[in-house]
Amino acid sequence: MAGVFFALMVIAYLVFLIDWKELRDVLAQGGWASVVVYGIVGVLIAITLASPSAGPVMHH
């Protein structure tokens, strides 16, 4: 289940958060570092959202 959630989060990140026109322009100018940054940020967001300790947990 975690794998499915992770895959959906990656797809949602790619569809909704990346400015594709700007990315294509940057890549055309040789800016491959931006692809690495987009990838790292996307993976970190997905890991944070999928981790069980992402929210506050209180025990009484």
N, CA, C and O atoms as a CHARMM CRD file, in Angstrom:
* protein
*
  240
    1    1 MET  N      0.82200  -1.19300   0.00000 PROA 1      0.00000
    2    1 MET  CA     0.00000   0.00000   0.00000 PROA 1      0.00000
    3    1 MET  C      0.87000   1.26200   0.00000 PROA 1      0.00000
    4    1 MET  O      0.54000   2.25600  -0.64700 PROA 1      0.00000
    5    2 ALA  N      1.96600   1.20700   0.72400 PROA 2      0.00000
    6    2 ALA  CA     2.84900   2.36800   0.77000 PROA 2      0.00000
    7    2 ALA  C      3.45400   2.64900  -0.60600 PROA 2      0.00000
    8    2 ALA  O      3.65400   3.80500  -0.97800 PROA 2      0.00000
    9    3 GLY  N      3.74100   1.58600  -1.35500 PROA 3      0.00000
   10    3 GLY  CA     4.29000   1.76800  -2.69700 PROA 3      0.00000
   11    3 GLY  C      3.30400   2.44700  -3.63400 PROA 3      0.00000
   12    3 GLY  O      3.68300   3.30000  -4.43600 PROA 3      0.00000
   13    4 VAL  N      2.04000   2.06600  -3.52800 PROA 4      0.00000
   14    4 VAL  CA     1.00200   2.68700  -4.35700 PROA 4      0.00000
   15    4 VAL  C      0.85200   4.16100  -3.99000 PROA 4      0.00000
   16    4 VAL  O      0.75300   5.02300  -4.86300 PROA 4      0.00000
   17    5 PHE  N      0.83600   4.43800  -2.68900 PROA 5      0.00000
   18    5 PHE  CA     0.72600   5.82100  -2.23600 PROA 5      0.00000
   19    5 PHE  C      1.91900   6.64100  -2.70800 PROA 5      0.00000
   20    5 PHE  O      1.75400   7.77600  -3.15500 PROA 5      0.00000
   21    6 PHE  N      3.11400   6.07900  -2.61400 PROA 6      0.00000
   22    6 PHE  CA     4.32100   6.75500  -3.06000 PROA 6      0.00000
   23    6 PHE  C      4.24000   7.05500  -4.56000 PROA 6      0.00000
   24    6 PHE  O      4.56600   8.16200  -4.98800 PROA 6      0.00000
   25    7 ALA  N      3.81200   6.08300  -5.34800 PROA 7      0.00000
   26    7 ALA  CA     3.69800   6.27400  -6.79300 PROA 7      0.00000
   27    7 ALA  C      2.66500   7.35900  -7.12000 PROA 7      0.00000
   28    7 ALA  O      2.89900   8.18100  -8.00600 PROA 7      0.00000
   29    8 LEU  N      1.54300   7.37100  -6.42500 PROA 8      0.00000
   30    8 LEU  CA     0.53000   8.40500  -6.65400 PROA 8      0.00000
   31    8 LEU  C      1.04000   9.78800  -6.28000 PROA 8      0.00000
   32    8 LEU  O      0.73100  10.77100  -6.95500 PROA 8      0.00000
   33    9 MET  N      1.81500   9.86700  -5.21600 PROA 9      0.00000
   34    9 MET  CA     2.37200  11.15700  -4.81500 PROA 9      0.00000
   35    9 MET  C      3.38200  11.66400  -5.84300 PROA 9      0.00000
   36    9 MET  O      3.42000  12.85900  -6.13500 PROA 9      0.00000
   37   10 VAL  N      4.19200  10.77200  -6.38600 PROA 10     0.00000
   38   10 VAL  CA     5.16000  11.17100  -7.40900 PROA 10     0.00000
   39   10 VAL  C      4.43500  11.65600  -8.65600 PROA 10     0.00000
   40   10 VAL  O      4.81600  12.66900  -9.24300 PROA 10     0.00000
   41   11 ILE  N      3.39800  10.94400  -9.06100 PROA 11     0.00000
   42   11 ILE  CA     2.62900  11.35800 -10.23300 PROA 11     0.00000
   43   11 ILE  C      1.95100  12.70200  -9.98700 PROA 11     0.00000
   44   11 ILE  O      1.95900  13.56500 -10.86400 PROA 11     0.00000
   45   12 ALA  N      1.36500  12.88900  -8.80700 PROA 12     0.00000
   46   12 ALA  CA     0.71800  14.16000  -8.48900 PROA 12     0.00000
   47   12 ALA  C      1.72600  15.29800  -8.48800 PROA 12     0.00000
   48   12 ALA  O      1.42900  16.39800  -8.95500 PROA 12     0.00000
   49   13 TYR  N      2.91800  15.03600  -7.96300 PROA 13     0.00000
   50   13 TYR  CA     3.96400  16.06300  -7.96900 PROA 13     0.00000
   51   13 TYR  C      4.33500  16.43900  -9.40000 PROA 13     0.00000
   52   13 TYR  O      4.44200  17.62100  -9.72800 PROA 13     0.00000
   53   14 LEU  N      4.52800  15.45100 -10.23800 PROA 14     0.00000
   54   14 LEU  CA     4.92200  15.72100 -11.61300 PROA 14     0.00000
   55   14 LEU  C      3.83900  16.47500 -12.37500 PROA 14     0.00000
   56   14 LEU  O      4.14500  17.35000 -13.18500 PROA 14     0.00000
   57   15 VAL  N      2.59100  16.14500 -12.12500 PROA 15     0.00000
   58   15 VAL  CA     1.49300  16.76000 -12.87600 PROA 15     0.00000
   59   15 VAL  C      1.17600  18.16400 -12.37400 PROA 15     0.00000
   60   15 VAL  O      0.99200  19.08000 -13.17500 PROA 15     0.00000
   61   16 PHE  N      1.11000  18.34200 -11.04800 PROA 16     0.00000
   62   16 PHE  CA     0.58800  19.58800 -10.50600 PROA 16     0.00000
   63   16 PHE  C      1.64400  20.62900 -10.12600 PROA 16     0.00000
   64   16 PHE  O      1.34400  21.82300 -10.15100 PROA 16     0.00000
   65   17 LEU  N      2.84600  20.22900  -9.78200 PROA 17     0.00000
   66   17 LEU  CA     3.78300  21.18200  -9.20300 PROA 17     0.00000
   67   17 LEU  C      4.92900  21.60200 -10.11100 PROA 17     0.00000
   68   17 LEU  O      5.61300  22.57900  -9.80600 PROA 17     0.00000
   69   18 ILE  N      5.16000  20.91300 -11.19500 PROA 18     0.00000
   70   18 ILE  CA     6.27300  21.27800 -12.06500 PROA 18     0.00000
   71   18 ILE  C      5.78000  22.19300 -13.17700 PROA 18     0.00000
   72   18 ILE  O      4.79400  21.89700 -13.85200 PROA 18     0.00000
   73   19 ASP  N      6.46800  23.29100 -13.35300 PROA 19     0.00000
   74   19 ASP  CA     6.18800  24.21000 -14.45700 PROA 19     0.00000
   75   19 ASP  C      6.93100  23.67600 -15.68400 PROA 19     0.00000
   76   19 ASP  O      8.12200  23.93400 -15.85400 PROA 19     0.00000
   77   20 TRP  N      6.22900  22.94100 -16.52500 PROA 20     0.00000
   78   20 TRP  CA     6.86400  22.21300 -17.62300 PROA 20     0.00000
   79   20 TRP  C      7.47900  23.14300 -18.66300 PROA 20     0.00000
   80   20 TRP  O      8.52400  22.82000 -19.22800 PROA 20     0.00000
   81   21 LYS  N      6.85200  24.30100 -18.93000 PROA 21     0.00000
   82   21 LYS  CA     7.41200  25.23600 -19.91400 PROA 21     0.00000
   83   21 LYS  C      8.76600  25.75400 -19.44100 PROA 21     0.00000
   84   21 LYS  O      9.72500  25.80600 -20.21000 PROA 21     0.00000
   85   22 GLU  N      8.83100  26.13500 -18.17300 PROA 22     0.00000
   86   22 GLU  CA    10.09600  26.63400 -17.62700 PROA 22     0.00000
   87   22 GLU  C     11.14600  25.52500 -17.61000 PROA 22     0.00000
   88   22 GLU  O     12.31100  25.77000 -17.92600 PROA 22     0.00000
   89   23 LEU  N     10.74900  24.32300 -17.24900 PROA 23     0.00000
   90   23 LEU  CA    11.68900  23.20500 -17.20500 PROA 23     0.00000
   91   23 LEU  C     12.25700  22.91600 -18.59000 PROA 23     0.00000
   92   23 LEU  O     13.45800  22.68000 -18.72600 PROA 23     0.00000
   93   24 ARG  N     11.41600  22.93000 -19.61600 PROA 24     0.00000
   94   24 ARG  CA    11.90200  22.69900 -20.97600 PROA 24     0.00000
   95   24 ARG  C     12.88400  23.78400 -21.41800 PROA 24     0.00000
   96   24 ARG  O     13.88600  23.49300 -22.07100 PROA 24     0.00000
   97   25 ASP  N     12.59100  25.03600 -21.05900 PROA 25     0.00000
   98   25 ASP  CA    13.49700  26.13900 -21.40500 PROA 25     0.00000
   99   25 ASP  C     14.84900  25.98200 -20.71100 PROA 25     0.00000
  100   25 ASP  O     15.89600  26.19300 -21.32200 PROA 25     0.00000
  101   26 VAL  N     14.81900  25.61500 -19.45100 PROA 26     0.00000
  102   26 VAL  CA    16.06400  25.44900 -18.69800 PROA 26     0.00000
  103   26 VAL  C     16.86900  24.27800 -19.25100 PROA 26     0.00000
  104   26 VAL  O     18.08800  24.37100 -19.39500 PROA 26     0.00000
  105   27 LEU  N     16.18800  23.17900 -19.56000 PROA 27     0.00000
  106   27 LEU  CA    16.89500  22.01800 -20.10500 PROA 27     0.00000
  107   27 LEU  C     17.48200  22.32700 -21.48000 PROA 27     0.00000
  108   27 LEU  O     18.55400  21.82900 -21.82300 PROA 27     0.00000
  109   28 ALA  N     16.79200  23.13600 -22.25900 PROA 28     0.00000
  110   28 ALA  CA    17.31200  23.50300 -23.56900 PROA 28     0.00000
  111   28 ALA  C     18.59100  24.32300 -23.45200 PROA 28     0.00000
  112   28 ALA  O     19.41800  24.32800 -24.36400 PROA 28     0.00000
  113   29 GLN  N     18.74800  25.01100 -22.33300 PROA 29     0.00000
  114   29 GLN  CA    19.94900  25.80400 -22.10100 PROA 29     0.00000
  115   29 GLN  C     21.01700  25.01100 -21.35800 PROA 29     0.00000
  116   29 GLN  O     22.06200  25.56300 -21.01500 PROA 29     0.00000
  117   30 GLY  N     20.77700  23.73500 -21.10400 PROA 30     0.00000
  118   30 GLY  CA    21.77400  22.88200 -20.45500 PROA 30     0.00000
  119   30 GLY  C     21.67500  22.83500 -18.95200 PROA 30     0.00000
  120   30 GLY  O     22.65700  22.48400 -18.29700 PROA 30     0.00000
  121   31 GLY  N     20.55100  23.16500 -18.37500 PROA 31     0.00000
  122   31 GLY  CA    20.41400  23.19100 -16.91900 PROA 31     0.00000
  123   31 GLY  C     19.92200  21.87800 -16.34100 PROA 31     0.00000
  124   31 GLY  O     18.81700  21.80900 -15.80300 PROA 31     0.00000
  125   32 TRP  N     20.73300  20.83800 -16.44600 PROA 32     0.00000
  126   32 TRP  CA    20.33100  19.52600 -15.94000 PROA 32     0.00000
  127   32 TRP  C     20.29900  19.47800 -14.42000 PROA 32     0.00000
  128   32 TRP  O     19.68100  18.57700 -13.85100 PROA 32     0.00000
  129   33 ALA  N     20.94200  20.41100 -13.75400 PROA 33     0.00000
  130   33 ALA  CA    20.90600  20.43400 -12.28300 PROA 33     0.00000
  131   33 ALA  C     19.48500  20.66400 -11.77600 PROA 33     0.00000
  132   33 ALA  O     19.12600  20.20100 -10.69300 PROA 33     0.00000
  133   34 SER  N     18.67800  21.37900 -12.56200 PROA 34     0.00000
  134   34 SER  CA    17.29800  21.60500 -12.14100 PROA 34     0.00000
  135   34 SER  C     16.49900  20.30500 -12.10800 PROA 34     0.00000
  136   34 SER  O     15.60500  20.15200 -11.27600 PROA 34     0.00000
  137   35 VAL  N     16.80700  19.37600 -12.99500 PROA 35     0.00000
  138   35 VAL  CA    16.13100  18.07900 -12.97700 PROA 35     0.00000
  139   35 VAL  C     16.47000  17.33700 -11.68800 PROA 35     0.00000
  140   35 VAL  O     15.60400  16.71200 -11.07500 PROA 35     0.00000
  141   36 VAL  N     17.72300  17.41000 -11.28700 PROA 36     0.00000
  142   36 VAL  CA    18.14400  16.74700 -10.05000 PROA 36     0.00000
  143   36 VAL  C     17.43800  17.38200  -8.85200 PROA 36     0.00000
  144   36 VAL  O     16.97000  16.67100  -7.96300 PROA 36     0.00000
  145   37 VAL  N     17.35900  18.70500  -8.82200 PROA 37     0.00000
  146   37 VAL  CA    16.69400  19.39100  -7.70800 PROA 37     0.00000
  147   37 VAL  C     15.21600  19.03400  -7.66900 PROA 37     0.00000
  148   37 VAL  O     14.68400  18.72400  -6.60300 PROA 37     0.00000
  149   38 TYR  N     14.54000  19.07300  -8.82600 PROA 38     0.00000
  150   38 TYR  CA    13.13000  18.68700  -8.86600 PROA 38     0.00000
  151   38 TYR  C     12.94900  17.25300  -8.36400 PROA 38     0.00000
  152   38 TYR  O     12.01900  16.97800  -7.60600 PROA 38     0.00000
  153   39 GLY  N     13.81600  16.35200  -8.77300 PROA 39     0.00000
  154   39 GLY  CA    13.72400  14.95100  -8.34500 PROA 39     0.00000
  155   39 GLY  C     13.93200  14.78600  -6.85900 PROA 39     0.00000
  156   39 GLY  O     13.18000  14.06400  -6.20400 PROA 39     0.00000
  157   40 ILE  N     14.94600  15.44600  -6.31300 PROA 40     0.00000
  158   40 ILE  CA    15.23700  15.32600  -4.88300 PROA 40     0.00000
  159   40 ILE  C     14.10000  15.90400  -4.05200 PROA 40     0.00000
  160   40 ILE  O     13.67800  15.29600  -3.06800 PROA 40     0.00000
  161   41 VAL  N     13.60500  17.06600  -4.43700 PROA 41     0.00000
  162   41 VAL  CA    12.49700  17.67700  -3.69800 PROA 41     0.00000
  163   41 VAL  C     11.25500  16.78300  -3.76300 PROA 41     0.00000
  164   41 VAL  O     10.56600  16.60600  -2.75900 PROA 41     0.00000
  165   42 GLY  N     10.97400  16.23300  -4.91800 PROA 42     0.00000
  166   42 GLY  CA     9.81400  15.34300  -5.05100 PROA 42     0.00000
  167   42 GLY  C      9.92200  14.11300  -4.19300 PROA 42     0.00000
  168   42 GLY  O      8.94700  13.71100  -3.56000 PROA 42     0.00000
  169   43 VAL  N     11.09900  13.50300  -4.15800 PROA 43     0.00000
  170   43 VAL  CA    11.29900  12.31100  -3.32600 PROA 43     0.00000
  171   43 VAL  C     11.18000  12.67000  -1.85300 PROA 43     0.00000
  172   43 VAL  O     10.56700  11.92300  -1.09100 PROA 43     0.00000
  173   44 LEU  N     11.74500  13.78400  -1.43600 PROA 44     0.00000
  174   44 LEU  CA    11.65800  14.19100  -0.03300 PROA 44     0.00000
  175   44 LEU  C     10.21600  14.48100   0.38400 PROA 44     0.00000
  176   44 LEU  O      9.81100  14.12500   1.49100 PROA 44     0.00000
  177   45 ILE  N      9.44600  15.11900  -0.48400 PROA 45     0.00000
  178   45 ILE  CA     8.03400  15.37200  -0.18400 PROA 45     0.00000
  179   45 ILE  C      7.28000  14.05700  -0.04600 PROA 45     0.00000
  180   45 ILE  O      6.49300  13.88700   0.88500 PROA 45     0.00000
  181   46 ALA  N      7.51300  13.13500  -0.95500 PROA 46     0.00000
  182   46 ALA  CA     6.81600  11.84300  -0.90700 PROA 46     0.00000
  183   46 ALA  C      7.19700  11.05500   0.33500 PROA 46     0.00000
  184   46 ALA  O      6.33200  10.44700   0.96500 PROA 46     0.00000
  185   47 ILE  N      8.46500  11.05300   0.69700 PROA 47     0.00000
  186   47 ILE  CA     8.89600  10.33200   1.89900 PROA 47     0.00000
  187   47 ILE  C      8.27500  10.94600   3.14600 PROA 47     0.00000
  188   47 ILE  O      7.83000  10.22900   4.04300 PROA 47     0.00000
  189   48 THR  N      8.24700  12.27100   3.19900 PROA 48     0.00000
  190   48 THR  CA     7.67100  12.94500   4.36200 PROA 48     0.00000
  191   48 THR  C      6.19000  12.64900   4.49600 PROA 48     0.00000
  192   48 THR  O      5.71000  12.38900   5.60000 PROA 48     0.00000
  193   49 LEU  N      5.46600  12.68400   3.40500 PROA 49     0.00000
  194   49 LEU  CA     4.02800  12.43000   3.45600 PROA 49     0.00000
  195   49 LEU  C      3.70600  10.96800   3.73000 PROA 49     0.00000
  196   49 LEU  O      2.67700  10.66500   4.33400 PROA 49     0.00000
  197   50 ALA  N      4.55900  10.07100   3.30100 PROA 50     0.00000
  198   50 ALA  CA     4.29200   8.64800   3.48400 PROA 50     0.00000
  199   50 ALA  C      4.77000   8.12800   4.83500 PROA 50     0.00000
  200   50 ALA  O      4.38900   7.02600   5.22900 PROA 50     0.00000
  201   51 SER  N      5.58700   8.88300   5.54900 PROA 51     0.00000
  202   51 SER  CA     6.10500   8.39400   6.82300 PROA 51     0.00000
  203   51 SER  C      5.01700   8.44300   7.89700 PROA 51     0.00000
  204   51 SER  O      4.21700   9.37800   7.93400 PROA 51     0.00000
  205   52 PRO  N      4.99200   7.44300   8.76100 PROA 52     0.00000
  206   52 PRO  CA     3.95500   7.41500   9.79900 PROA 52     0.00000
  207   52 PRO  C      4.13500   8.51200  10.84400 PROA 52     0.00000
  208   52 PRO  O      3.18300   8.83900  11.55100 PROA 52     0.00000
  209   53 SER  N      5.30600   9.07700  10.95600 PROA 53     0.00000
  210   53 SER  CA     5.54300  10.11100  11.95800 PROA 53     0.00000
  211   53 SER  C      5.40100  11.51200  11.37500 PROA 53     0.00000
  212   53 SER  O      5.95000  12.46400  11.93100 PROA 53     0.00000
  213   54 ALA  N      4.68400  11.65600  10.27800 PROA 54     0.00000
  214   54 ALA  CA     4.55300  12.96000   9.63100 PROA 54     0.00000
  215   54 ALA  C      3.68200  13.91800  10.43300 PROA 54     0.00000
  216   54 ALA  O      3.86000  15.13200  10.34300 PROA 54     0.00000
  217   55 GLY  N      2.75000  13.39300  11.21000 PROA 55     0.00000
  218   55 GLY  CA     1.86200  14.23800  11.96500 PROA 55     0.00000
  219   55 GLY  C      2.16000  14.17600  13.45400 PROA 55     0.00000
  220   55 GLY  O      2.88800  13.29700  13.91400 PROA 55     0.00000
  221   56 PRO  N      1.59300  15.11600  14.20400 PROA 56     0.00000
  222   56 PRO  CA     1.81600  15.09500  15.64900 PROA 56     0.00000
  223   56 PRO  C      1.11400  13.90200  16.29600 PROA 56     0.00000
  224   56 PRO  O     -0.05200  13.62000  16.02200 PROA 56     0.00000
  225   57 VAL  N      1.84000  13.22700  17.14300 PROA 57     0.00000
  226   57 VAL  CA     1.28200  12.05400  17.84100 PROA 57     0.00000
  227   57 VAL  C      1.36300  12.32000  19.32200 PROA 57     0.00000
  228   57 VAL  O      2.42600  12.64800  19.85000 PROA 57     0.00000
  229   58 MET  N      0.23900  12.17900  19.99100 PROA 58     0.00000
  230   58 MET  CA     0.20200  12.41200  21.44600 PROA 58     0.00000
  231   58 MET  C     -0.33600  11.17100  22.13800 PROA 58     0.00000
  232   58 MET  O     -1.35200  10.61200  21.72600 PROA 58     0.00000
  233   59 HSD  N      0.34200  10.74800  23.18200 PROA 59     0.00000
  234   59 HSD  CA    -0.11900   9.61300  23.98400 PROA 59     0.00000
  235   59 HSD  C     -0.44300  10.11000  25.37700 PROA 59     0.00000
  236   59 HSD  O      0.30100  10.89600  25.96300 PROA 59     0.00000
  237   60 HSD  N     -1.56400   9.64100  25.89600 PROA 60     0.00000
  238   60 HSD  CA    -1.95300  10.05800  27.23800 PROA 60     0.00000
  239   60 HSD  C     -1.81700   8.92400  28.18500 PROA 60     0.00000
  240   60 HSD  O     -2.09900   9.07500  29.37400 PROA 60     0.00000
